[in-house]
Amino acid sequence: MHPQIVRDEPGSCPICGMALEPMTVTGDEGHNPELADMTRRFWIGLALTVPLLGSMVGDMLRASRCAIS
């Protein structure tokens, strides 16, 4: 992080794009847009990975049955 970057409101660092963190710690557990974005990315990635993984495992199982027979 870049300690020279200080803003009054949440946002992203203009240098590297990382989320800016508050300077003081609070017990507020409000809506976290970063968590919502990462959760959405996780489920989209999982939805795209499962069919590909199933296809690859299916090919390997079919190949192993042919080799045994």
mmCIF file of the N, C-alpha and C atoms, coordinates in Angstrom:
data_MODEL
# 
_entry.id   MODEL 
# 
loop_
_atom_site.group_PDB 
_atom_site.id 
_atom_site.type_symbol 
_atom_site.label_atom_id 
_atom_site.label_alt_id 
_atom_site.label_comp_id 
_atom_site.label_asym_id 
_atom_site.label_entity_id 
_atom_site.label_seq_id 
_atom_site.pdbx_PDB_ins_code 
_atom_site.Cartn_x 
_atom_site.Cartn_y 
_atom_site.Cartn_z 
_atom_site.occupancy 
_atom_site.B_iso_or_equiv 
_atom_site.pdbx_formal_charge 
_atom_site.auth_seq_id 
_atom_site.auth_comp_id 
_atom_site.auth_asym_id 
_atom_site.auth_atom_id 
_atom_site.pdbx_PDB_model_num 
ATOM 1   N N  . MET A 1 1  ? 0.847   -1.170  0.000   1.00 0.00 ? 1  MET A N  1 
ATOM 2   C CA . MET A 1 1  ? 0.000   0.000   0.000   1.00 0.00 ? 1  MET A CA 1 
ATOM 3   C C  . MET A 1 1  ? 0.897   1.239   0.000   1.00 0.00 ? 1  MET A C  1 
ATOM 4   N N  . HIS A 1 2  ? 0.299   2.315   -0.378  1.00 0.00 ? 2  HIS A N  1 
ATOM 5   C CA . HIS A 1 2  ? 1.029   3.572   -0.467  1.00 0.00 ? 2  HIS A CA 1 
ATOM 6   C C  . HIS A 1 2  ? 0.561   4.495   0.654   1.00 0.00 ? 2  HIS A C  1 
ATOM 7   N N  . PRO A 1 3  ? 1.354   4.649   1.726   1.00 0.00 ? 3  PRO A N  1 
ATOM 8   C CA . PRO A 1 3  ? 0.915   5.431   2.879   1.00 0.00 ? 3  PRO A CA 1 
ATOM 9   C C  . PRO A 1 3  ? 0.728   6.917   2.584   1.00 0.00 ? 3  PRO A C  1 
ATOM 10  N N  . GLN A 1 4  ? 1.264   7.409   1.489   1.00 0.00 ? 4  GLN A N  1 
ATOM 11  C CA . GLN A 1 4  ? 1.109   8.815   1.161   1.00 0.00 ? 4  GLN A CA 1 
ATOM 12  C C  . GLN A 1 4  ? -0.283  9.137   0.606   1.00 0.00 ? 4  GLN A C  1 
ATOM 13  N N  . ILE A 1 5  ? -1.054  8.124   0.231   1.00 0.00 ? 5  ILE A N  1 
ATOM 14  C CA . ILE A 1 5  ? -2.399  8.329   -0.304  1.00 0.00 ? 5  ILE A CA 1 
ATOM 15  C C  . ILE A 1 5  ? -3.397  8.342   0.860   1.00 0.00 ? 5  ILE A C  1 
ATOM 16  N N  . VAL A 1 6  ? -4.030  9.491   1.094   1.00 0.00 ? 6  VAL A N  1 
ATOM 17  C CA . VAL A 1 6  ? -5.022  9.638   2.163   1.00 0.00 ? 6  VAL A CA 1 
ATOM 18  C C  . VAL A 1 6  ? -6.265  10.262  1.545   1.00 0.00 ? 6  VAL A C  1 
ATOM 19  N N  . ARG A 1 7  ? -7.424  9.633   1.757   1.00 0.00 ? 7  ARG A N  1 
ATOM 20  C CA . ARG A 1 7  ? -8.701  10.122  1.230   1.00 0.00 ? 7  ARG A CA 1 
ATOM 21  C C  . ARG A 1 7  ? -9.733  10.194  2.348   1.00 0.00 ? 7  ARG A C  1 
ATOM 22  N N  . ASP A 1 8  ? -10.745 11.034  2.168   1.00 0.00 ? 8  ASP A N  1 
ATOM 23  C CA . ASP A 1 8  ? -11.825 11.167  3.155   1.00 0.00 ? 8  ASP A CA 1 
ATOM 24  C C  . ASP A 1 8  ? -12.875 10.077  3.022   1.00 0.00 ? 8  ASP A C  1 
ATOM 25  N N  . GLU A 1 9  ? -13.013 9.481   1.855   1.00 0.00 ? 9  GLU A N  1 
ATOM 26  C CA . GLU A 1 9  ? -14.053 8.477   1.619   1.00 0.00 ? 9  GLU A CA 1 
ATOM 27  C C  . GLU A 1 9  ? -13.417 7.197   1.081   1.00 0.00 ? 9  GLU A C  1 
ATOM 28  N N  . PRO A 1 10 ? -14.162 6.082   1.146   1.00 0.00 ? 10 PRO A N  1 
ATOM 29  C CA . PRO A 1 10 ? -13.630 4.826   0.595   1.00 0.00 ? 10 PRO A CA 1 
ATOM 30  C C  . PRO A 1 10 ? -13.416 4.948   -0.911  1.00 0.00 ? 10 PRO A C  1 
ATOM 31  N N  . GLY A 1 11 ? -12.523 4.147   -1.397  1.00 0.00 ? 11 GLY A N  1 
ATOM 32  C CA . GLY A 1 11 ? -12.238 4.152   -2.824  1.00 0.00 ? 11 GLY A CA 1 
ATOM 33  C C  . GLY A 1 11 ? -11.052 3.261   -3.110  1.00 0.00 ? 11 GLY A C  1 
ATOM 34  N N  . SER A 1 12 ? -10.399 3.514   -4.224  1.00 0.00 ? 12 SER A N  1 
ATOM 35  C CA . SER A 1 12 ? -9.232  2.708   -4.578  1.00 0.00 ? 12 SER A CA 1 
ATOM 36  C C  . SER A 1 12 ? -8.022  3.625   -4.721  1.00 0.00 ? 12 SER A C  1 
ATOM 37  N N  . CYS A 1 13 ? -6.852  3.044   -4.542  1.00 0.00 ? 13 CYS A N  1 
ATOM 38  C CA . CYS A 1 13 ? -5.597  3.773   -4.641  1.00 0.00 ? 13 CYS A CA 1 
ATOM 39  C C  . CYS A 1 13 ? -5.378  4.183   -6.104  1.00 0.00 ? 13 CYS A C  1 
ATOM 40  N N  . PRO A 1 14 ? -5.072  5.456   -6.365  1.00 0.00 ? 14 PRO A N  1 
ATOM 41  C CA . PRO A 1 14 ? -4.848  5.870   -7.752  1.00 0.00 ? 14 PRO A CA 1 
ATOM 42  C C  . PRO A 1 14 ? -3.557  5.313   -8.346  1.00 0.00 ? 14 PRO A C  1 
ATOM 43  N N  . ILE A 1 15 ? -2.654  4.820   -7.512  1.00 0.00 ? 15 ILE A N  1 
ATOM 44  C CA . ILE A 1 15 ? -1.378  4.288   -8.006  1.00 0.00 ? 15 ILE A CA 1 
ATOM 45  C C  . ILE A 1 15 ? -1.509  2.822   -8.397  1.00 0.00 ? 15 ILE A C  1 
ATOM 46  N N  . CYS A 1 16 ? -2.052  1.997   -7.462  1.00 0.00 ? 16 CYS A N  1 
ATOM 47  C CA . CYS A 1 16 ? -2.071  0.551   -7.724  1.00 0.00 ? 16 CYS A CA 1 
ATOM 48  C C  . CYS A 1 16 ? -3.477  -0.035  -7.844  1.00 0.00 ? 16 CYS A C  1 
ATOM 49  N N  . GLY A 1 17 ? -4.514  0.702   -7.459  1.00 0.00 ? 17 GLY A N  1 
ATOM 50  C CA . GLY A 1 17 ? -5.877  0.214   -7.600  1.00 0.00 ? 17 GLY A CA 1 
ATOM 51  C C  . GLY A 1 17 ? -6.390  -0.589  -6.423  1.00 0.00 ? 17 GLY A C  1 
ATOM 52  N N  . MET A 1 18 ? -5.569  -0.807  -5.387  1.00 0.00 ? 18 MET A N  1 
ATOM 53  C CA . MET A 1 18 ? -6.033  -1.549  -4.215  1.00 0.00 ? 18 MET A CA 1 
ATOM 54  C C  . MET A 1 18 ? -7.066  -0.719  -3.445  1.00 0.00 ? 18 MET A C  1 
ATOM 55  N N  . ALA A 1 19 ? -7.917  -1.412  -2.693  1.00 0.00 ? 19 ALA A N  1 
ATOM 56  C CA . ALA A 1 19 ? -8.911  -0.723  -1.881  1.00 0.00 ? 19 ALA A CA 1 
ATOM 57  C C  . ALA A 1 19 ? -8.221  0.024   -0.753  1.00 0.00 ? 19 ALA A C  1 
ATOM 58  N N  . LEU A 1 20 ? -8.678  1.229   -0.482  1.00 0.00 ? 20 LEU A N  1 
ATOM 59  C CA . LEU A 1 20 ? -8.124  2.001   0.620   1.00 0.00 ? 20 LEU A CA 1 
ATOM 60  C C  . LEU A 1 20 ? -8.717  1.506   1.929   1.00 0.00 ? 20 LEU A C  1 
ATOM 61  N N  . GLU A 1 21 ? -7.887  1.398   2.941   1.00 0.00 ? 21 GLU A N  1 
ATOM 62  C CA . GLU A 1 21 ? -8.304  0.925   4.259   1.00 0.00 ? 21 GLU A CA 1 
ATOM 63  C C  . GLU A 1 21 ? -8.478  2.115   5.187   1.00 0.00 ? 21 GLU A C  1 
ATOM 64  N N  . PRO A 1 22 ? -9.440  2.025   6.132   1.00 0.00 ? 22 PRO A N  1 
ATOM 65  C CA . PRO A 1 22 ? -9.606  3.129   7.085   1.00 0.00 ? 22 PRO A CA 1 
ATOM 66  C C  . PRO A 1 22 ? -8.384  3.246   8.005   1.00 0.00 ? 22 PRO A C  1 
ATOM 67  N N  . MET A 1 23 ? -8.112  4.470   8.451   1.00 0.00 ? 23 MET A N  1 
ATOM 68  C CA . MET A 1 23 ? -6.965  4.694   9.329   1.00 0.00 ? 23 MET A CA 1 
ATOM 69  C C  . MET A 1 23 ? -7.267  4.255   10.755  1.00 0.00 ? 23 MET A C  1 
ATOM 70  N N  . THR A 1 24 ? -8.549  4.232   11.142  1.00 0.00 ? 24 THR A N  1 
ATOM 71  C CA . THR A 1 24 ? -8.934  3.784   12.479  1.00 0.00 ? 24 THR A CA 1 
ATOM 72  C C  . THR A 1 24 ? -9.803  2.547   12.348  1.00 0.00 ? 24 THR A C  1 
ATOM 73  N N  . VAL A 1 25 ? -9.660  1.651   13.304  1.00 0.00 ? 25 VAL A N  1 
ATOM 74  C CA . VAL A 1 25 ? -10.432 0.408   13.298  1.00 0.00 ? 25 VAL A CA 1 
ATOM 75  C C  . VAL A 1 25 ? -11.760 0.652   14.010  1.00 0.00 ? 25 VAL A C  1 
ATOM 76  N N  . THR A 1 26 ? -12.848 0.207   13.381  1.00 0.00 ? 26 THR A N  1 
ATOM 77  C CA . THR A 1 26 ? -14.165 0.326   14.001  1.00 0.00 ? 26 THR A CA 1 
ATOM 78  C C  . THR A 1 26 ? -14.805 -1.054  14.061  1.00 0.00 ? 26 THR A C  1 
ATOM 79  N N  . GLY A 1 27 ? -15.802 -1.182  14.884  1.00 0.00 ? 27 GLY A N  1 
ATOM 80  C CA . GLY A 1 27 ? -16.520 -2.444  15.003  1.00 0.00 ? 27 GLY A CA 1 
ATOM 81  C C  . GLY A 1 27 ? -17.675 -2.545  14.024  1.00 0.00 ? 27 GLY A C  1 
ATOM 82  N N  . ASP A 1 28 ? -17.754 -1.616  13.091  1.00 0.00 ? 28 ASP A N  1 
ATOM 83  C CA . ASP A 1 28 ? -18.861 -1.590  12.127  1.00 0.00 ? 28 ASP A CA 1 
ATOM 84  C C  . ASP A 1 28 ? -18.727 -2.741  11.142  1.00 0.00 ? 28 ASP A C  1 
ATOM 85  N N  . GLU A 1 29 ? -19.741 -3.568  11.062  1.00 0.00 ? 29 GLU A N  1 
ATOM 86  C CA . GLU A 1 29 ? -19.769 -4.704  10.131  1.00 0.00 ? 29 GLU A CA 1 
ATOM 87  C C  . GLU A 1 29 ? -20.739 -4.418  8.991   1.00 0.00 ? 29 GLU A C  1 
ATOM 88  N N  . GLY A 1 30 ? -20.722 -3.225  8.453   1.00 0.00 ? 30 GLY A N  1 
ATOM 89  C CA . GLY A 1 30 ? -21.640 -2.834  7.397   1.00 0.00 ? 30 GLY A CA 1 
ATOM 90  C C  . GLY A 1 30 ? -21.369 -3.573  6.092   1.00 0.00 ? 30 GLY A C  1 
ATOM 91  N N  . HIS A 1 31 ? -22.101 -3.164  5.056   1.00 0.00 ? 31 HIS A N  1 
ATOM 92  C CA . HIS A 1 31 ? -21.966 -3.771  3.734   1.00 0.00 ? 31 HIS A CA 1 
ATOM 93  C C  . HIS A 1 31 ? -20.537 -3.591  3.231   1.00 0.00 ? 31 HIS A C  1 
ATOM 94  N N  . ASN A 1 32 ? -19.929 -4.682  2.791   1.00 0.00 ? 32 ASN A N  1 
ATOM 95  C CA . ASN A 1 32 ? -18.566 -4.663  2.283   1.00 0.00 ? 32 ASN A CA 1 
ATOM 96  C C  . ASN A 1 32 ? -18.610 -4.923  0.779   1.00 0.00 ? 32 ASN A C  1 
ATOM 97  N N  . PRO A 1 33 ? -18.465 -3.879  -0.049  1.00 0.00 ? 33 PRO A N  1 
ATOM 98  C CA . PRO A 1 33 ? -18.549 -4.076  -1.503  1.00 0.00 ? 33 PRO A CA 1 
ATOM 99  C C  . PRO A 1 33 ? -17.429 -4.944  -2.049  1.00 0.00 ? 33 PRO A C  1 
ATOM 100 N N  . GLU A 1 34 ? -16.273 -4.924  -1.410  1.00 0.00 ? 34 GLU A N  1 
ATOM 101 C CA . GLU A 1 34 ? -15.156 -5.751  -1.868  1.00 0.00 ? 34 GLU A CA 1 
ATOM 102 C C  . GLU A 1 34 ? -15.469 -7.235  -1.660  1.00 0.00 ? 34 GLU A C  1 
ATOM 103 N N  . LEU A 1 35 ? -16.076 -7.561  -0.518  1.00 0.00 ? 35 LEU A N  1 
ATOM 104 C CA . LEU A 1 35 ? -16.471 -8.943  -0.252  1.00 0.00 ? 35 LEU A CA 1 
ATOM 105 C C  . LEU A 1 35 ? -17.549 -9.392  -1.232  1.00 0.00 ? 35 LEU A C  1 
ATOM 106 N N  . ALA A 1 36 ? -18.517 -8.536  -1.500  1.00 0.00 ? 36 ALA A N  1 
ATOM 107 C CA . ALA A 1 36 ? -19.585 -8.877  -2.448  1.00 0.00 ? 36 ALA A CA 1 
ATOM 108 C C  . ALA A 1 36 ? -19.012 -9.128  -3.848  1.00 0.00 ? 36 ALA A C  1 
ATOM 109 N N  . ASP A 1 37 ? -18.057 -8.309  -4.258  1.00 0.00 ? 37 ASP A N  1 
ATOM 110 C CA . ASP A 1 37 ? -17.443 -8.474  -5.579  1.00 0.00 ? 37 ASP A CA 1 
ATOM 111 C C  . ASP A 1 37 ? -16.649 -9.777  -5.660  1.00 0.00 ? 37 ASP A C  1 
ATOM 112 N N  . MET A 1 38 ? -15.870 -10.088 -4.632  1.00 0.00 ? 38 MET A N  1 
ATOM 113 C CA . MET A 1 38 ? -15.086 -11.317 -4.644  1.00 0.00 ? 38 MET A CA 1 
ATOM 114 C C  . MET A 1 38 ? -15.979 -12.556 -4.566  1.00 0.00 ? 38 MET A C  1 
ATOM 115 N N  . THR A 1 39 ? -17.080 -12.475 -3.826  1.00 0.00 ? 39 THR A N  1 
ATOM 116 C CA . THR A 1 39 ? -18.021 -13.589 -3.751  1.00 0.00 ? 39 THR A CA 1 
ATOM 117 C C  . THR A 1 39 ? -18.640 -13.849 -5.114  1.00 0.00 ? 39 THR A C  1 
ATOM 118 N N  . ARG A 1 40 ? -19.031 -12.783 -5.796  1.00 0.00 ? 40 ARG A N  1 
ATOM 119 C CA . ARG A 1 40 ? -19.598 -12.919 -7.138  1.00 0.00 ? 40 ARG A CA 1 
ATOM 120 C C  . ARG A 1 40 ? -18.578 -13.531 -8.103  1.00 0.00 ? 40 ARG A C  1 
ATOM 121 N N  . ARG A 1 41 ? -17.330 -13.071 -8.052  1.00 0.00 ? 41 ARG A N  1 
ATOM 122 C CA . ARG A 1 41 ? -16.284 -13.620 -8.918  1.00 0.00 ? 41 ARG A CA 1 
ATOM 123 C C  . ARG A 1 41 ? -16.030 -15.098 -8.626  1.00 0.00 ? 41 ARG A C  1 
ATOM 124 N N  . PHE A 1 42 ? -16.076 -15.467 -7.345  1.00 0.00 ? 42 PHE A N  1 
ATOM 125 C CA . PHE A 1 42 ? -15.866 -16.864 -6.971  1.00 0.00 ? 42 PHE A CA 1 
ATOM 126 C C  . PHE A 1 42 ? -16.932 -17.751 -7.599  1.00 0.00 ? 42 PHE A C  1 
ATOM 127 N N  . TRP A 1 43 ? -18.207 -17.379 -7.471  1.00 0.00 ? 43 TRP A N  1 
ATOM 128 C CA . TRP A 1 43 ? -19.287 -18.224 -7.989  1.00 0.00 ? 43 TRP A CA 1 
ATOM 129 C C  . TRP A 1 43 ? -19.273 -18.286 -9.511  1.00 0.00 ? 43 TRP A C  1 
ATOM 130 N N  . ILE A 1 44 ? -18.924 -17.198 -10.165 1.00 0.00 ? 44 ILE A N  1 
ATOM 131 C CA . ILE A 1 44 ? -18.818 -17.222 -11.633 1.00 0.00 ? 44 ILE A CA 1 
ATOM 132 C C  . ILE A 1 44 ? -17.674 -18.137 -12.051 1.00 0.00 ? 44 ILE A C  1 
ATOM 133 N N  . GLY A 1 45 ? -16.530 -18.022 -11.376 1.00 0.00 ? 45 GLY A N  1 
ATOM 134 C CA . GLY A 1 45 ? -15.391 -18.891 -11.684 1.00 0.00 ? 45 GLY A CA 1 
ATOM 135 C C  . GLY A 1 45 ? -15.713 -20.353 -11.445 1.00 0.00 ? 45 GLY A C  1 
ATOM 136 N N  . LEU A 1 46 ? -16.431 -20.642 -10.356 1.00 0.00 ? 46 LEU A N  1 
ATOM 137 C CA . LEU A 1 46 ? -16.814 -22.021 -10.064 1.00 0.00 ? 46 LEU A CA 1 
ATOM 138 C C  . LEU A 1 46 ? -17.761 -22.561 -11.136 1.00 0.00 ? 46 LEU A C  1 
ATOM 139 N N  . ALA A 1 47 ? -18.724 -21.748 -11.551 1.00 0.00 ? 47 ALA A N  1 
ATOM 140 C CA . ALA A 1 47 ? -19.670 -22.176 -12.581 1.00 0.00 ? 47 ALA A CA 1 
ATOM 141 C C  . ALA A 1 47 ? -18.962 -22.461 -13.904 1.00 0.00 ? 47 ALA A C  1 
ATOM 142 N N  . LEU A 1 48 ? -17.900 -21.740 -14.204 1.00 0.00 ? 48 LEU A N  1 
ATOM 143 C CA . LEU A 1 48 ? -17.165 -21.975 -15.444 1.00 0.00 ? 48 LEU A CA 1 
ATOM 144 C C  . LEU A 1 48 ? -16.166 -23.129 -15.321 1.00 0.00 ? 48 LEU A C  1 
ATOM 145 N N  . THR A 1 49 ? -15.719 -23.430 -14.115 1.00 0.00 ? 49 THR A N  1 
ATOM 146 C CA . THR A 1 49 ? -14.718 -24.473 -13.906 1.00 0.00 ? 49 THR A CA 1 
ATOM 147 C C  . THR A 1 49 ? -15.326 -25.865 -13.843 1.00 0.00 ? 49 THR A C  1 
ATOM 148 N N  . VAL A 1 50 ? -16.482 -26.011 -13.212 1.00 0.00 ? 50 VAL A N  1 
ATOM 149 C CA . VAL A 1 50 ? -17.071 -27.340 -12.998 1.00 0.00 ? 50 VAL A CA 1 
ATOM 150 C C  . VAL A 1 50 ? -17.318 -28.090 -14.313 1.00 0.00 ? 50 VAL A C  1 
ATOM 151 N N  . PRO A 1 51 ? -17.914 -27.482 -15.342 1.00 0.00 ? 51 PRO A N  1 
ATOM 152 C CA . PRO A 1 51 ? -18.093 -28.242 -16.596 1.00 0.00 ? 51 PRO A CA 1 
ATOM 153 C C  . PRO A 1 51 ? -16.769 -28.657 -17.234 1.00 0.00 ? 51 PRO A C  1 
ATOM 154 N N  . LEU A 1 52 ? -15.781 -27.795 -17.188 1.00 0.00 ? 52 LEU A N  1 
ATOM 155 C CA . LEU A 1 52 ? -14.473 -28.123 -17.755 1.00 0.00 ? 52 LEU A CA 1 
ATOM 156 C C  . LEU A 1 52 ? -13.831 -29.272 -16.993 1.00 0.00 ? 52 LEU A C  1 
ATOM 157 N N  . LEU A 1 53 ? -13.877 -29.223 -15.682 1.00 0.00 ? 53 LEU A N  1 
ATOM 158 C CA . LEU A 1 53 ? -13.316 -30.292 -14.863 1.00 0.00 ? 53 LEU A CA 1 
ATOM 159 C C  . LEU A 1 53 ? -14.051 -31.608 -15.109 1.00 0.00 ? 53 LEU A C  1 
ATOM 160 N N  . GLY A 1 54 ? -15.379 -31.548 -15.194 1.00 0.00 ? 54 GLY A N  1 
ATOM 161 C CA . GLY A 1 54 ? -16.153 -32.759 -15.478 1.00 0.00 ? 54 GLY A CA 1 
ATOM 162 C C  . GLY A 1 54 ? -15.797 -33.362 -16.822 1.00 0.00 ? 54 GLY A C  1 
ATOM 163 N N  . SER A 1 55 ? -15.592 -32.528 -17.807 1.00 0.00 ? 55 SER A N  1 
ATOM 164 C CA . SER A 1 55 ? -15.206 -33.002 -19.137 1.00 0.00 ? 55 SER A CA 1 
ATOM 165 C C  . SER A 1 55 ? -13.838 -33.675 -19.105 1.00 0.00 ? 55 SER A C  1 
ATOM 166 N N  . MET A 1 56 ? -12.898 -33.075 -18.394 1.00 0.00 ? 56 MET A N  1 
ATOM 167 C CA . MET A 1 56 ? -11.546 -33.642 -18.335 1.00 0.00 ? 56 MET A CA 1 
ATOM 168 C C  . MET A 1 56 ? -11.536 -34.966 -17.570 1.00 0.00 ? 56 MET A C  1 
ATOM 169 N N  . VAL A 1 57 ? -12.244 -35.041 -16.460 1.00 0.00 ? 57 VAL A N  1 
ATOM 170 C CA . VAL A 1 57 ? -12.287 -36.276 -15.680 1.00 0.00 ? 57 VAL A CA 1 
ATOM 171 C C  . VAL A 1 57 ? -13.000 -37.369 -16.465 1.00 0.00 ? 57 VAL A C  1 
ATOM 172 N N  . GLY A 1 58 ? -14.075 -37.004 -17.173 1.00 0.00 ? 58 GLY A N  1 
ATOM 173 C CA . GLY A 1 58 ? -14.788 -37.977 -17.992 1.00 0.00 ? 58 GLY A CA 1 
ATOM 174 C C  . GLY A 1 58 ? -13.897 -38.567 -19.068 1.00 0.00 ? 58 GLY A C  1 
ATOM 175 N N  . ASP A 1 59 ? -13.101 -37.727 -19.717 1.00 0.00 ? 59 ASP A N  1 
ATOM 176 C CA . ASP A 1 59 ? -12.169 -38.216 -20.735 1.00 0.00 ? 59 ASP A CA 1 
ATOM 177 C C  . ASP A 1 59 ? -11.136 -39.167 -20.128 1.00 0.00 ? 59 ASP A C  1 
ATOM 178 N N  . MET A 1 60 ? -10.640 -38.828 -18.939 1.00 0.00 ? 60 MET A N  1 
ATOM 179 C CA . MET A 1 60 ? -9.647  -39.684 -18.290 1.00 0.00 ? 60 MET A CA 1 
ATOM 180 C C  . MET A 1 60 ? -10.257 -41.024 -17.899 1.00 0.00 ? 60 MET A C  1 
ATOM 181 N N  . LEU A 1 61 ? -11.497 -41.020 -17.416 1.00 0.00 ? 61 LEU A N  1 
ATOM 182 C CA . LEU A 1 61 ? -12.142 -42.276 -17.025 1.00 0.00 ? 61 LEU A CA 1 
ATOM 183 C C  . LEU A 1 61 ? -12.420 -43.151 -18.232 1.00 0.00 ? 61 LEU A C  1 
ATOM 184 N N  . ARG A 1 62 ? -12.864 -42.547 -19.334 1.00 0.00 ? 62 ARG A N  1 
ATOM 185 C CA . ARG A 1 62 ? -13.099 -43.312 -20.551 1.00 0.00 ? 62 ARG A CA 1 
ATOM 186 C C  . ARG A 1 62 ? -11.795 -43.907 -21.075 1.00 0.00 ? 62 ARG A C  1 
ATOM 187 N N  . ALA A 1 63 ? -10.718 -43.148 -21.023 1.00 0.00 ? 63 ALA A N  1 
ATOM 188 C CA . ALA A 1 63 ? -9.424  -43.631 -21.505 1.00 0.00 ? 63 ALA A CA 1 
ATOM 189 C C  . ALA A 1 63 ? -8.910  -44.776 -20.635 1.00 0.00 ? 63 ALA A C  1 
ATOM 190 N N  . SER A 1 64 ? -9.123  -44.684 -19.329 1.00 0.00 ? 64 SER A N  1 
ATOM 191 C CA . SER A 1 64 ? -8.629  -45.753 -18.454 1.00 0.00 ? 64 SER A CA 1 
ATOM 192 C C  . SER A 1 64 ? -9.446  -47.042 -18.648 1.00 0.00 ? 64 SER A C  1 
ATOM 193 N N  . ARG A 1 65 ? -10.743 -46.929 -18.946 1.00 0.00 ? 65 ARG A N  1 
ATOM 194 C CA . ARG A 1 65 ? -11.548 -48.124 -19.207 1.00 0.00 ? 65 ARG A CA 1 
ATOM 195 C C  . ARG A 1 65 ? -11.117 -48.802 -20.507 1.00 0.00 ? 65 ARG A C  1 
ATOM 196 N N  . CYS A 1 66 ? -10.767 -47.997 -21.498 1.00 0.00 ? 66 CYS A N  1 
ATOM 197 C CA . CYS A 1 66 ? -10.322 -48.564 -22.780 1.00 0.00 ? 66 CYS A CA 1 
ATOM 198 C C  . CYS A 1 66 ? -8.969  -49.260 -22.624 1.00 0.00 ? 66 CYS A C  1 
ATOM 199 N N  . ALA A 1 67 ? -8.114  -48.717 -21.785 1.00 0.00 ? 67 ALA A N  1 
ATOM 200 C CA . ALA A 1 67 ? -6.788  -49.295 -21.589 1.00 0.00 ? 67 ALA A CA 1 
ATOM 201 C C  . ALA A 1 67 ? -6.882  -50.618 -20.818 1.00 0.00 ? 67 ALA A C  1 
ATOM 202 N N  . ILE A 1 68 ? -7.856  -50.736 -19.922 1.00 0.00 ? 68 ILE A N  1 
ATOM 203 C CA . ILE A 1 68 ? -8.026  -51.949 -19.124 1.00 0.00 ? 68 ILE A CA 1 
ATOM 204 C C  . ILE A 1 68 ? -8.641  -53.060 -19.977 1.00 0.00 ? 68 ILE A C  1 
ATOM 205 N N  . SER A 1 69 ? -9.554  -52.719 -20.856 1.00 0.00 ? 69 SER A N  1 
ATOM 206 C CA . SER A 1 69 ? -10.248 -53.724 -21.668 1.00 0.00 ? 69 SER A CA 1 
ATOM 207 C C  . SER A 1 69 ? -9.376  -54.332 -22.721 1.00 0.00 ? 69 SER A C  1 
# 
